[in-house]
């Protein structure tokens, strides 16, 4: 599988993401924010975590205007798979590739820890290696991870199976650690080719570091 990982000024997870996919046996290219085209023959675009453009104005609000994002939008419109992780999720919502928005955590603090997640829907390329109800253990690290969507939009997410992951405790009980609607940690678009989540699966591929649950998350795209 050929993977393109975007890089903006302020991105800090591009090399973690590159390492993760290379460890899983895939060919990875880093793509600069000023590039106007994506590499030929890619199977997946990753918009990684960090603080693109310093998170000025609003997280992801400047990055969505970067030249490379036009190419990403075109790629997605043709069915290409796109995954936004943390700041990447914020960028995809700002760009209109995913519904809703990410705002400041309700406690107004940066949260950095391992977090349990419940797999809500598996009828998609991202989580097809899991079963609904599976509990994962994946790091989170964000200040603006509070997912917001209006009531009508929330009902659409539910009806279309677009809610992919929810924050839970170790027993699987809902635990909205940052104020997200329905404790949402990850979603996809209606077409199920654009995905976004706040947790960091690329940091959960080594059991010695606390969890390797990210392996099957990322490998889902190669199925």
C-alpha positions as CSV (number, residue, x, y, z in Angstrom):
1,X,0.0,0.0,0.0
2,X,1.3,3.5,-0.9
3,X,0.6,6.1,1.8
4,X,1.0,9.9,1.5
5,X,1.5,11.8,4.8
6,X,1.0,15.5,4.7
7,X,3.3,18.0,6.5
8,X,2.4,21.5,7.5
9,X,4.4,24.0,9.5
10,X,3.8,22.9,13.1
11,X,3.0,19.3,12.2
12,X,4.7,17.0,14.8
13,X,3.4,13.5,14.1
14,X,4.4,13.0,10.5
15,X,7.4,10.9,11.3
16,X,5.6,8.9,13.9
17,X,3.0,8.1,11.2
18,X,5.7,7.4,8.6
19,X,7.4,5.0,11.1
20,X,4.1,3.2,11.9
21,X,3.1,2.6,8.3
22,X,6.7,1.5,7.3
23,X,6.8,-0.8,10.2
24,X,3.6,-2.4,8.9
25,X,5.2,-2.9,5.5
26,X,3.9,0.1,3.5
27,X,5.5,2.6,1.2
28,X,5.3,6.1,2.7
29,X,5.9,9.6,1.2
30,X,5.9,12.9,3.1
31,X,4.1,15.6,1.2
32,X,4.8,19.3,1.9
33,X,1.8,21.7,2.4
34,X,2.8,23.8,-0.6
35,X,2.7,20.9,-3.0
36,X,-0.2,21.1,-5.4
37,X,-0.4,17.4,-6.4
38,X,-0.3,14.1,-4.5
39,X,2.1,11.3,-5.5
40,X,0.9,9.0,-8.2
41,X,-0.7,5.7,-7.3
42,X,-1.3,6.4,-3.6
43,X,-3.9,4.3,-1.7
44,X,-4.3,6.5,1.4
45,X,-3.7,10.1,2.5
46,X,-2.9,10.8,6.1
47,X,-3.4,14.3,7.6
48,X,-1.4,13.8,10.8
49,X,-1.4,15.4,14.2
50,X,0.4,18.5,15.6
51,X,-0.3,22.2,15.6
52,X,-0.5,23.2,11.9
53,X,0.4,26.9,11.5
54,X,0.6,27.1,15.3
55,X,-3.2,26.6,15.7
56,X,-3.6,30.3,15.1
57,X,-7.2,31.6,14.7
58,X,-8.6,28.1,15.3
59,X,-7.1,24.6,15.1
60,X,-6.9,23.5,11.4
61,X,-8.5,26.7,10.1
62,X,-5.4,27.9,8.2
63,X,-4.2,24.5,7.1
64,X,-7.4,24.0,5.2
65,X,-6.3,26.7,2.8
66,X,-2.9,25.1,2.0
67,X,-2.4,24.2,-1.6
68,X,-2.1,20.5,-0.9
69,X,-5.6,20.5,0.6
70,X,-7.2,21.2,-2.8
71,X,-5.5,18.1,-4.1
72,X,-6.7,16.1,-1.1
73,X,-10.3,17.3,-1.7
74,X,-10.1,16.2,-5.3
75,X,-8.6,12.9,-4.3
76,X,-11.4,12.3,-1.8
77,X,-14.1,13.3,-4.2
78,X,-13.0,10.5,-6.5
79,X,-13.3,8.0,-3.7
80,X,-9.7,8.1,-2.4
81,X,-9.2,7.2,1.2
82,X,-8.2,10.0,3.7
83,X,-7.5,9.7,7.4
84,X,-7.1,12.7,9.7
85,X,-5.6,12.1,13.1
86,X,-6.0,14.7,15.9
87,X,-5.0,18.0,14.2
88,X,-5.7,16.2,10.9
89,X,-9.3,15.6,12.1
90,X,-9.6,19.3,12.9
91,X,-8.3,20.2,9.4
92,X,-10.7,17.8,7.7
93,X,-13.7,19.4,9.5
94,X,-12.5,22.9,8.7
95,X,-12.1,21.8,5.0
96,X,-15.7,20.5,4.9
97,X,-14.5,16.9,4.2
98,X,-16.1,15.8,7.5
99,X,-19.2,17.2,9.3
100,X,-19.1,18.9,12.6
101,X,-16.3,20.8,14.4
102,X,-13.7,20.4,17.1
103,X,-13.7,22.9,19.9
104,X,-11.9,23.4,23.3
105,X,-12.1,20.6,25.8
106,X,-14.7,21.3,28.4
107,X,-12.1,21.4,31.2
108,X,-10.1,23.9,29.1
109,X,-6.9,21.8,29.6
110,X,-4.7,19.8,27.3
111,X,-5.4,16.1,27.9
112,X,-2.6,13.6,27.3
113,X,-3.0,10.0,28.3
114,X,-4.0,6.5,27.2
115,X,-7.7,6.3,26.7
116,X,-10.2,3.4,26.2
117,X,-12.3,3.6,23.1
118,X,-15.3,1.6,22.0
119,X,-15.6,0.5,18.3
120,X,-19.1,1.6,17.3
121,X,-19.2,0.8,13.6
122,X,-17.0,-1.6,11.5
123,X,-18.6,-1.3,8.1
124,X,-15.7,0.8,6.8
125,X,-12.1,0.4,5.6
126,X,-10.7,1.8,8.8
127,X,-12.1,-0.5,11.4
128,X,-13.0,-3.6,9.4
129,X,-10.6,-5.8,11.5
130,X,-12.7,-5.2,14.6
131,X,-16.1,-6.1,15.9
132,X,-18.6,-3.6,17.1
133,X,-18.2,-3.2,20.9
134,X,-14.5,-4.0,20.9
135,X,-12.6,-1.9,23.5
136,X,-9.3,-0.4,22.4
137,X,-6.6,1.4,24.4
138,X,-5.0,4.3,22.4
139,X,-3.2,7.5,23.4
140,X,-4.9,10.9,23.1
141,X,-3.2,14.3,23.2
142,X,-5.4,17.3,22.5
143,X,-6.8,20.6,23.8
144,X,-9.4,21.0,21.1
145,X,-10.9,17.6,20.9
146,X,-14.5,18.4,22.0
147,X,-16.5,17.2,18.9
148,X,-19.6,19.3,18.2
149,X,-22.4,18.8,15.7
150,X,-26.0,20.0,15.8
151,X,-28.8,17.7,16.7
152,X,-29.9,17.1,13.0
153,X,-26.3,16.4,12.1
154,X,-25.9,14.0,15.0
155,X,-29.0,12.0,13.9
156,X,-27.6,11.8,10.4
157,X,-24.3,10.4,11.8
158,X,-26.2,7.8,13.7
159,X,-28.5,6.8,10.8
160,X,-25.6,6.5,8.4
161,X,-23.3,4.6,10.7
162,X,-20.7,7.4,10.7
163,X,-19.9,7.3,14.4
164,X,-16.8,5.0,14.5
165,X,-15.3,5.4,18.0
166,X,-16.5,6.6,21.4
167,X,-14.6,7.4,24.5
168,X,-15.4,4.9,27.3
169,X,-13.9,3.6,30.5
170,X,-12.2,0.2,30.9
171,X,-15.6,-1.5,31.3
172,X,-17.0,0.0,28.1
173,X,-19.2,2.7,29.8
174,X,-19.5,6.0,28.0
175,X,-16.9,8.5,29.3
176,X,-17.0,11.8,27.6
177,X,-13.6,13.0,28.7
178,X,-13.5,16.2,26.7
179,X,-17.2,17.1,26.3
180,X,-17.7,15.5,22.8
181,X,-21.3,15.0,21.7
182,X,-22.2,11.3,22.4
183,X,-18.5,10.9,23.6
184,X,-17.5,10.8,19.9
185,X,-13.8,10.1,19.3
186,X,-14.0,9.4,15.6
187,X,-16.3,9.6,12.6
188,X,-16.3,9.2,8.8
189,X,-18.2,10.8,5.9
190,X,-21.3,9.4,4.4
191,X,-19.3,7.7,1.6
192,X,-17.0,6.1,4.1
193,X,-13.8,7.1,2.5
194,X,-12.8,10.0,4.7
195,X,-12.1,9.3,8.3
196,X,-11.2,11.4,11.3
197,X,-10.3,10.7,15.0
198,X,-8.7,12.5,17.9
199,X,-6.8,9.5,19.3
200,X,-3.4,8.5,17.9
201,X,-3.3,5.0,16.5
202,X,0.2,5.6,15.1
203,X,1.4,5.8,18.8
204,X,-0.2,2.4,19.6
205,X,1.8,0.0,17.5
206,X,4.3,-1.2,20.1
207,X,3.0,-3.3,23.0
208,X,6.1,-2.2,25.0
209,X,4.9,1.4,24.9
210,X,1.4,0.5,26.3
211,X,-0.7,-0.8,23.4
212,X,-0.5,-2.2,19.9
213,X,-4.2,-1.7,19.2
214,X,-3.2,0.8,16.5
215,X,-1.9,-1.9,14.3
216,X,-5.2,-3.3,13.2
217,X,-6.6,0.2,13.0
218,X,-4.0,1.2,10.4
219,X,-3.9,-2.2,8.7
220,X,-7.6,-2.0,8.0
221,X,-6.9,0.2,5.0
222,X,-4.8,-2.6,3.5
223,X,-7.6,-5.1,3.6
